[in-house]
Amino acid sequence: MTDSTSSAATRSAPIRKASDRLAETALDDEVVLMNIDTGHFHALKGTGLAVWHLLDGTRDQAAICAALCASFAVDEERCQTEVAAFLHQMVEAGFVEPF
C-alpha cells in the first residue's frame, strides 16, 4: 500500500536534480555524474540519459513518462514503473532531490 501511495505522490511533485551535490560531464553519448559528497560516479546513456535530460525541476513523474512515451515505443504502465525505479536509484545515489 505504501508503494502505490508513494508512486502517486511522485507523479505530482516536481523532480529536481541535486545540483549542489553533483558534477556532470557529457562524454560522447553519455553523461557521467559524480556525487561530490561521496565521490561515487554513475554513467547514464540511452533511456536513463533521456530521463536525466527531462529533469528540469518543472516536470513530475507523469510529465516525464508522457515525454518518454511520445519518443519511445513504451506503454505508460511500464514507463511509470521503470521511471519510478530509476528515480529511486538516483535519489539513493544523491543525484536527485527526494520528492
N, C-alpha and C positions, 0 to 999 in steps of 0.2 A: 504494500500500500504506500509506503514511503517513497518508493521509486517512482510510481506514477505521479504522485504529488510533486516530487522534485522535478520530474520531467516537464510537467505542466508549467512550473514556475520558470524554468529555463526558457520556455517559449516566449514569455512576455517581458523578460528582463534584458536590457541591452547588454551585450557581451563586449568586454574591453580587454585589450592586451595589457599585460602588466609592464608597461613601457619603462617604468622607473627601475625595474628589476631585471631587464633583459637587454641583450645586444643581438641584433640580427644583421646578417650579411647574405646578400644574394650571390650565389655561385652557379653559373650556367642555368640549369633547370631546377634548382632547389634553393631553399633558404635555410641557413644554419642559424639556430638560436642558441644563445648561451645565457644561462641564469647567472647573473652577476653575483648573487649571494652564495651560490653553491659551486659555481664553476662547471656545472653539468651542461653538456651540449645535446642538441637534438636537431636532426635534419628533416626537413619537410619537402616533399615533392608530390606530384600527382594531385589527388583529391585533397590530401591534407594541406597542401600548399594553397589550393583553391579556397578551402575554408579559411585559412590564415589570412588570405587577402581580403576576405569578406568581413573580417573582424575589425570594423572601423569605429566601434563604440556606439553606433546607432542601431545596428541590427540585433534582433533577438534570434533565438534558435530557429523559429518558424521562418523568418525572413531569409536566414542563411540557407535553409533547406529549399525554400522556394527558388532561390537563385541557382542552387545546385541542380535541382530537378529540371530547371529550364535549360541548363547547359550540358547535363549528363543524362544518360539513359538509366535512371534510377527511380523507383517508385518512392512516394513520400514516406511511407512507413519505414522502409529500410533506411532511407536517408535520415529520418529523425533518430532512429536507433544508433546508427553509426556516427552521426554528428554528436549526439549526446555522449557517446563513449570517447570520441576524440577530444571533446571539450573537457570532459572529466580528466583525461590524461594531461591535458595542457594546464588545467588548474593545479593538479597534483604536482606537476613539474615546476610550477611557479611562473608560467608564461602567460597565463590568463588570470584576470582578477576573479575571485569567487563571485558567483551570482546566484 
